[in-house]
């Protein structure tokens, strides 16, 4: 038995040594002490396991005193590692009575707790150790289950059972049941605010108990971690920030903090309700779009098409033609009536001087439709070769175009093309018909 006493002394020294080590987690240590029962039966008779496992009277060996002590340390995620020492006397060796054989063991443990922060805390445990029975020792592989019942944060009752399989033939394979008191300790208070780190939401910054250890620097009753303005007192509705103008927008988010406004405009007012804040609105009392700085778009020519969309802002037109006047059939006819009177020197592309007045009339019409595009088309009669007539028609069309461009018509609005004798409008068999076929037309590009 002197070895058993030494074993308990060593175990208690281990507990005492570990308890004074620097702890860096909340109550990571657990010490257990209590009684253990050794049951050699029914490990050798599996068939009788069900009705003999709890036969304490016939098979359990219990020492009526504190007969085990253990210590373990949490390593996180529900896992802990530890050591346990136990002693006992065996008088019931299965169904055989023996003369108080000594039993003592020391074991290493790895434990996984399923619900470490609840009243009922079940766990599983595996490990290995060394067991002496009547001073004959053998190594064992251990596995078991148990439950912690935590009455307080630090104090609880632990019951567990484990199967210990001996590696050597002369070793004793057996069950060991344990019940005892468990104590958790090791809680720290890093910031010294009187709240343990495990309960302190801000363990490294001193705070208030009302806020689980977190501070409230501006004293507005809102802890700093939930306070959007931790250094400036405010209201709960504003997440701890002030609202000087009372418009429901915290000053930190309010572009006009001293003037009540709208949330959609970052706290600034909008007198004319056009969606442009007064501070950015060049017409604060007259509604207008943001694209025009809050002012209404003008329509100088009064044609119902706003200047921003009006291709001809200075000339009244139609909506369908983007604010520009449309070339009607009457206008088109008038244009060609003029164009067909343009005279050229015989066999040449040069415009005769007497056609100047009609050219002026054409220019006036074109200027009335500044966004319209036209094709200047040259035509000839069938006198002479087709090749010669084609070239002449092209040159005359180009000559008219160049004249119009020289007098101010934008070149991009005009194109020139010659059709030669291909598109007659009268017979070429008469003098009058050939005269009609020698012509220039100016047609709208649709």
PLY file of the C-alpha trace (Angstrom):
ply
format ascii 1.0
element vertex 446
property float x
property float y
property float z
element edge 445
property int vertex1
property int vertex2
end_header
0.00 0.00 0.00
2.97 2.33 0.40
3.09 2.52 -3.40
-0.55 3.61 -3.45
0.16 6.46 -1.09
3.08 7.57 -3.20
0.88 7.49 -6.28
-1.68 9.83 -4.70
1.06 12.19 -3.51
2.49 12.38 -7.04
-0.92 13.02 -8.56
-1.68 15.79 -6.09
1.69 17.39 -6.81
0.85 17.33 -10.54
-2.44 19.09 -9.81
-0.76 21.65 -7.58
1.97 22.37 -10.11
-0.46 22.85 -13.00
-2.75 25.11 -10.99
-0.07 27.75 -10.54
0.91 27.90 -14.21
0.02 30.98 -16.26
-3.36 30.39 -17.85
-4.33 32.07 -21.09
-7.87 30.68 -21.56
-11.03 30.93 -19.50
-11.12 28.19 -16.85
-9.13 25.73 -18.97
-8.25 23.47 -16.07
-10.41 20.75 -14.55
-9.53 18.81 -11.40
-11.46 15.69 -10.40
-11.39 13.61 -7.26
-13.69 10.92 -5.94
-14.19 7.18 -5.72
-13.57 4.48 -8.31
-14.87 0.95 -8.74
-12.89 -1.81 -10.46
-14.87 -4.60 -12.15
-12.92 -7.56 -13.57
-16.19 -9.24 -14.62
-17.64 -9.50 -17.33
-14.60 -8.65 -19.49
-13.91 -12.33 -19.92
-17.53 -13.34 -20.58
-19.14 -11.23 -23.30
-22.36 -13.30 -23.28
-23.14 -12.21 -19.73
-22.33 -8.51 -20.29
-25.92 -7.27 -20.36
-27.09 -8.61 -16.98
-23.77 -8.45 -15.11
-22.38 -5.05 -16.05
-24.22 -3.25 -13.23
-23.88 -6.07 -10.66
-22.06 -3.91 -8.14
-22.66 -6.18 -5.16
-20.97 -9.22 -6.68
-18.34 -7.70 -8.94
-17.44 -4.11 -8.10
-14.45 -3.36 -5.90
-14.88 0.01 -4.18
-12.48 1.64 -1.75
-14.55 3.74 0.67
-12.41 6.88 0.43
-11.08 9.29 -2.14
-9.47 6.82 -4.49
-8.75 8.75 -7.67
-7.62 12.21 -8.66
-7.24 13.65 -12.15
-6.36 16.85 -13.91
-6.99 17.95 -17.50
-6.51 21.04 -19.61
-8.64 22.28 -22.48
-6.87 22.56 -25.82
-9.85 24.05 -27.65
-12.82 22.90 -29.75
-14.12 20.65 -26.96
-10.87 18.66 -26.62
-8.77 18.34 -23.47
-5.77 16.29 -22.39
-4.96 15.13 -18.92
-3.71 12.56 -16.45
-5.39 10.51 -13.73
-4.13 8.41 -10.84
-6.24 5.84 -8.97
-5.92 3.18 -6.29
-8.14 0.36 -5.05
-8.26 -3.03 -3.38
-9.55 -6.05 -5.25
-11.40 -8.69 -3.27
-13.83 -9.65 -6.06
-11.97 -11.04 -9.03
-14.96 -11.75 -11.21
-16.89 -14.46 -9.36
-13.78 -15.37 -7.37
-12.98 -13.94 -3.94
-9.35 -12.97 -3.35
-7.39 -11.53 -0.46
-7.39 -7.76 -1.09
-5.08 -7.48 -4.04
-3.64 -3.99 -4.41
-4.67 -2.04 -7.55
-3.26 1.23 -8.66
-2.98 2.92 -12.05
-1.87 6.06 -13.77
-3.43 7.00 -17.12
-3.13 9.64 -19.80
-6.40 10.88 -21.28
-7.73 12.63 -24.37
-11.31 13.79 -23.90
-13.92 15.32 -26.19
-16.85 17.13 -24.57
-20.02 17.52 -26.64
-21.63 20.40 -24.65
-18.95 21.95 -22.43
-20.98 25.07 -21.63
-24.23 23.38 -20.56
-25.49 21.78 -17.34
-25.37 18.28 -18.82
-22.01 17.82 -20.50
-21.50 14.33 -22.02
-18.04 13.29 -23.19
-15.99 10.45 -24.61
-12.46 9.62 -23.52
-9.59 7.57 -24.92
-6.05 7.08 -23.70
-3.58 4.67 -22.27
-1.76 3.98 -19.05
-0.19 1.47 -16.73
-1.98 -0.63 -14.13
-0.52 -2.65 -11.28
-2.49 -5.50 -9.68
-0.72 -7.01 -6.67
2.38 -5.15 -7.93
2.30 -6.87 -11.33
2.07 -4.14 -13.95
0.92 -4.03 -17.55
0.17 -1.33 -20.09
-3.46 -0.69 -21.04
-5.43 0.92 -23.84
-8.43 2.79 -22.46
-11.74 4.01 -23.81
-14.85 5.27 -22.09
-17.78 7.63 -21.79
-19.06 9.96 -19.08
-21.15 12.96 -18.14
-20.34 16.15 -16.26
-23.20 17.80 -14.37
-22.20 21.44 -13.81
-24.06 22.86 -10.81
-22.24 26.16 -11.08
-19.81 27.65 -13.51
-16.89 25.97 -11.75
-18.30 23.08 -9.71
-19.86 19.85 -10.90
-20.32 16.12 -10.55
-18.63 13.70 -12.96
-19.60 10.06 -13.51
-17.87 7.92 -16.09
-16.90 4.39 -17.00
-13.98 3.08 -19.02
-12.78 -0.18 -20.45
-9.08 -0.91 -19.83
-7.57 -3.56 -22.08
-4.25 -5.03 -20.89
-1.57 -5.52 -23.52
0.13 -8.39 -21.66
-1.41 -11.83 -21.08
-0.59 -11.59 -17.41
-2.25 -8.18 -17.17
-5.80 -7.76 -15.95
-8.35 -6.44 -18.47
-11.16 -4.77 -16.54
-13.77 -2.00 -16.26
-13.23 1.04 -14.06
-16.15 3.24 -12.99
-15.55 6.67 -11.44
-17.72 9.23 -9.68
-16.46 12.42 -8.14
-16.36 16.16 -7.83
-15.02 18.27 -10.70
-13.68 21.78 -10.34
-12.90 24.10 -13.23
-10.58 27.05 -12.71
-8.07 29.28 -14.42
-10.30 32.20 -15.44
-8.42 35.44 -16.18
-9.24 39.16 -16.19
-6.75 40.67 -18.63
-8.07 44.23 -18.55
-8.63 44.29 -14.77
-12.23 45.52 -14.99
-13.54 42.86 -12.59
-15.07 40.74 -15.37
-13.41 37.45 -16.28
-12.23 37.18 -19.87
-14.63 34.31 -20.55
-17.54 36.62 -19.75
-15.86 39.79 -21.04
-16.89 40.77 -24.57
-13.92 43.17 -24.59
-11.29 41.29 -22.56
-8.41 43.61 -23.41
-10.21 46.92 -22.79
-11.61 47.87 -19.38
-15.35 48.35 -19.49
-18.65 48.17 -17.65
-20.49 45.16 -16.28
-23.69 46.42 -17.90
-22.01 46.03 -21.28
-20.34 42.67 -20.61
-17.02 44.34 -19.98
-17.07 46.70 -22.97
-16.52 50.46 -22.63
-18.81 53.44 -23.28
-16.37 56.31 -23.85
-18.94 59.08 -24.43
-21.30 57.96 -21.64
-24.42 57.93 -23.82
-25.51 54.50 -22.64
-24.40 52.74 -25.82
-21.31 50.56 -25.71
-18.52 51.64 -28.03
-18.67 48.53 -30.21
-22.29 49.35 -31.09
-21.80 53.12 -31.09
-21.24 54.65 -34.53
-19.93 57.79 -32.80
-18.12 56.40 -29.72
-16.54 59.74 -28.80
-19.62 61.91 -29.28
-22.78 61.43 -27.21
-25.88 60.64 -29.22
-29.15 58.74 -29.16
-29.98 55.07 -29.44
-32.11 55.80 -32.51
-29.06 57.31 -34.22
-26.78 54.40 -33.13
-25.07 56.65 -30.62
-24.60 59.65 -32.93
-26.02 63.19 -32.56
-28.61 64.70 -34.95
-28.38 68.49 -34.60
-31.17 69.40 -37.04
-33.52 66.61 -35.94
-34.18 65.31 -39.44
-33.52 61.71 -38.52
-30.11 61.63 -40.18
-27.02 61.42 -37.98
-24.71 64.42 -38.28
-21.88 62.19 -39.49
-24.01 61.20 -42.50
-25.74 64.57 -42.93
-24.39 66.80 -45.71
-26.47 69.66 -44.22
-26.25 68.90 -40.45
-27.72 72.23 -39.35
-30.64 72.27 -41.79
-33.40 69.65 -41.77
-33.58 67.73 -45.01
-34.32 64.43 -46.71
-32.60 61.08 -46.26
-32.54 60.60 -50.03
-30.50 63.82 -50.33
-28.09 63.04 -47.48
-30.00 65.26 -45.09
-30.26 68.35 -47.30
-33.52 70.19 -48.20
-35.15 70.33 -51.65
-37.53 73.30 -51.80
-38.86 72.65 -55.31
-39.09 68.88 -54.90
-37.17 68.09 -58.07
-34.77 65.63 -56.40
-31.84 68.05 -56.50
-30.64 69.34 -53.12
-30.98 73.11 -52.77
-27.23 73.45 -52.24
-26.65 71.96 -55.69
-29.75 73.40 -57.40
-29.17 76.44 -59.62
-32.97 76.93 -59.72
-33.95 75.96 -56.14
-37.50 77.30 -56.49
-38.19 75.88 -59.95
-38.23 72.15 -60.56
-35.78 70.81 -63.09
-33.70 67.70 -63.82
-30.38 66.94 -62.15
-28.70 66.82 -65.58
-29.47 70.53 -65.96
-28.42 71.38 -62.37
-32.00 71.51 -61.15
-33.25 73.92 -63.80
-35.91 73.16 -66.43
-34.72 72.48 -69.97
-35.41 75.36 -72.43
-37.28 75.11 -75.74
-36.21 78.24 -77.62
-38.12 77.55 -80.81
-41.28 76.47 -78.97
-41.80 73.34 -81.06
-42.32 71.06 -78.06
-38.89 69.48 -78.40
-36.52 70.49 -75.59
-33.30 72.12 -76.72
-31.26 69.22 -75.32
-33.07 66.86 -77.70
-33.66 69.36 -80.54
-31.47 68.87 -83.59
-32.65 72.31 -84.76
-33.05 74.32 -81.53
-33.44 77.64 -83.35
-35.95 76.44 -85.97
-39.37 75.04 -85.10
-39.82 71.49 -86.27
-41.61 68.28 -85.39
-41.11 65.77 -82.64
-40.91 63.00 -85.22
-38.01 64.78 -86.92
-36.13 65.52 -83.66
-37.23 69.15 -83.57
-36.32 69.96 -87.16
-38.79 70.89 -89.93
-39.74 68.10 -92.29
-39.30 68.30 -96.06
-42.80 67.90 -97.50
-43.67 66.67 -100.95
-44.52 70.23 -101.91
-41.11 71.44 -100.82
-39.41 68.56 -102.62
-41.32 69.41 -105.80
-40.42 73.10 -105.49
-36.76 72.16 -105.01
-36.68 70.10 -108.19
-38.63 72.70 -110.15
-35.78 75.06 -109.38
-33.05 72.47 -109.96
-34.31 71.55 -113.42
-33.91 75.14 -114.53
-30.19 75.19 -113.80
-28.41 75.83 -117.10
-24.90 74.70 -118.09
-22.63 75.69 -120.93
-23.11 73.33 -123.86
-21.21 70.09 -123.36
-19.66 71.40 -120.12
-20.24 71.31 -116.35
-19.95 75.07 -115.79
-23.12 76.74 -114.52
-24.34 79.67 -116.58
-24.52 83.05 -114.89
-28.26 83.39 -115.49
-28.81 80.40 -113.15
-27.46 82.31 -110.14
-30.88 83.49 -109.00
-32.33 79.98 -109.04
-29.30 78.72 -107.10
-30.07 81.33 -104.44
-33.66 80.03 -104.24
-32.35 76.48 -103.76
-29.97 77.61 -101.01
-32.83 79.31 -99.15
-34.86 76.09 -99.19
-31.91 73.97 -98.00
-31.23 76.39 -95.14
-34.79 75.92 -93.89
-34.06 72.22 -93.29
-30.63 72.24 -91.64
-30.56 68.55 -90.68
-31.90 67.16 -93.96
-29.53 65.45 -96.41
-29.90 65.58 -100.21
-28.52 63.92 -103.29
-27.60 66.12 -106.26
-28.35 64.00 -109.34
-27.12 64.76 -112.90
-28.95 63.50 -116.05
-28.36 63.86 -119.84
-30.17 63.06 -123.08
-29.04 60.22 -125.35
-27.14 62.33 -127.87
-23.53 61.16 -128.01
-21.92 58.11 -126.45
-23.24 56.69 -123.19
-19.76 56.94 -121.66
-19.51 60.61 -122.53
-23.01 61.29 -121.17
-22.23 59.44 -117.93
-19.12 61.51 -117.29
-20.90 64.76 -118.11
-23.79 63.99 -115.74
-21.35 63.25 -112.89
-19.43 66.48 -113.48
-22.59 68.62 -113.58
-23.95 67.06 -110.36
-20.59 67.70 -108.67
-20.50 71.27 -110.00
-23.89 72.04 -108.41
-22.82 70.45 -105.10
-19.60 72.46 -104.98
-21.52 75.68 -105.71
-23.92 75.02 -102.82
-21.10 74.12 -100.42
-19.22 77.29 -101.42
-22.32 79.29 -100.49
-22.55 77.80 -96.99
-24.40 74.49 -97.20
-22.63 71.87 -95.03
-20.85 69.42 -97.27
-21.87 66.42 -95.17
-25.50 67.14 -96.15
-24.87 66.74 -99.88
-23.78 63.94 -102.16
-23.40 64.03 -105.96
-24.16 61.27 -108.43
-24.50 61.09 -112.23
-26.95 58.80 -114.06
-26.03 59.80 -117.62
-28.84 58.91 -120.03
-30.17 56.03 -117.89
-33.16 57.81 -116.30
-34.98 59.88 -118.93
-38.25 61.60 -117.96
-39.28 62.22 -121.61
-38.57 60.77 -125.03
-35.17 61.41 -126.59
-36.70 61.34 -130.05
-37.84 64.95 -129.91
-36.02 68.13 -129.25
-38.42 69.04 -126.42
-38.00 65.62 -124.82
-34.20 65.78 -124.94
-34.33 69.23 -123.30
-36.32 67.81 -120.38
-33.87 64.93 -119.99
-30.92 67.31 -119.68
-31.50 68.22 -116.05
-30.31 68.30 -112.42
-32.49 67.05 -109.53
-31.99 67.57 -105.80
-33.73 64.80 -103.85
-34.16 64.25 -100.10
-32.25 61.29 -98.64
-34.80 59.29 -96.63
0 1
1 2
2 3
3 4
4 5
5 6
6 7
7 8
8 9
9 10
10 11
11 12
12 13
13 14
14 15
15 16
16 17
17 18
18 19
19 20
20 21
21 22
22 23
23 24
24 25
25 26
26 27
27 28
28 29
29 30
30 31
31 32
32 33
33 34
34 35
35 36
36 37
37 38
38 39
39 40
40 41
41 42
42 43
43 44
44 45
45 46
46 47
47 48
48 49
49 50
50 51
51 52
52 53
53 54
54 55
55 56
56 57
57 58
58 59
59 60
60 61
61 62
62 63
63 64
64 65
65 66
66 67
67 68
68 69
69 70
70 71
71 72
72 73
73 74
74 75
75 76
76 77
77 78
78 79
79 80
80 81
81 82
82 83
83 84
84 85
85 86
86 87
87 88
88 89
89 90
90 91
91 92
92 93
93 94
94 95
95 96
96 97
97 98
98 99
99 100
100 101
101 102
102 103
103 104
104 105
105 106
106 107
107 108
108 109
109 110
110 111
111 112
112 113
113 114
114 115
115 116
116 117
117 118
118 119
119 120
120 121
121 122
122 123
123 124
124 125
125 126
126 127
127 128
128 129
129 130
130 131
131 132
132 133
133 134
134 135
135 136
136 137
137 138
138 139
139 140
140 141
141 142
142 143
143 144
144 145
145 146
146 147
147 148
148 149
149 150
150 151
151 152
152 153
153 154
154 155
155 156
156 157
157 158
158 159
159 160
160 161
161 162
162 163
163 164
164 165
165 166
166 167
167 168
168 169
169 170
170 171
171 172
172 173
173 174
174 175
175 176
176 177
177 178
178 179
179 180
180 181
181 182
182 183
183 184
184 185
185 186
186 187
187 188
188 189
189 190
190 191
191 192
192 193
193 194
194 195
195 196
196 197
197 198
198 199
199 200
200 201
201 202
202 203
203 204
204 205
205 206
206 207
207 208
208 209
209 210
210 211
211 212
212 213
213 214
214 215
215 216
216 217
217 218
218 219
219 220
220 221
221 222
222 223
223 224
224 225
225 226
226 227
227 228
228 229
229 230
230 231
231 232
232 233
233 234
234 235
235 236
236 237
237 238
238 239
239 240
240 241
241 242
242 243
243 244
244 245
245 246
246 247
247 248
248 249
249 250
250 251
251 252
252 253
253 254
254 255
255 256
256 257
257 258
258 259
259 260
260 261
261 262
262 263
263 264
264 265
265 266
266 267
267 268
268 269
269 270
270 271
271 272
272 273
273 274
274 275
275 276
276 277
277 278
278 279
279 280
280 281
281 282
282 283
283 284
284 285
285 286
286 287
287 288
288 289
289 290
290 291
291 292
292 293
293 294
294 295
295 296
296 297
297 298
298 299
299 300
300 301
301 302
302 303
303 304
304 305
305 306
306 307
307 308
308 309
309 310
310 311
311 312
312 313
313 314
314 315
315 316
316 317
317 318
318 319
319 320
320 321
321 322
322 323
323 324
324 325
325 326
326 327
327 328
328 329
329 330
330 331
331 332
332 333
333 334
334 335
335 336
336 337
337 338
338 339
339 340
340 341
341 342
342 343
343 344
344 345
345 346
346 347
347 348
348 349
349 350
350 351
351 352
352 353
353 354
354 355
355 356
356 357
357 358
358 359
359 360
360 361
361 362
362 363
363 364
364 365
365 366
366 367
367 368
368 369
369 370
370 371
371 372
372 373
373 374
374 375
375 376
376 377
377 378
378 379
379 380
380 381
381 382
382 383
383 384
384 385
385 386
386 387
387 388
388 389
389 390
390 391
391 392
392 393
393 394
394 395
395 396
396 397
397 398
398 399
399 400
400 401
401 402
402 403
403 404
404 405
405 406
406 407
407 408
408 409
409 410
410 411
411 412
412 413
413 414
414 415
415 416
416 417
417 418
418 419
419 420
420 421
421 422
422 423
423 424
424 425
425 426
426 427
427 428
428 429
429 430
430 431
431 432
432 433
433 434
434 435
435 436
436 437
437 438
438 439
439 440
440 441
441 442
442 443
443 444
444 445
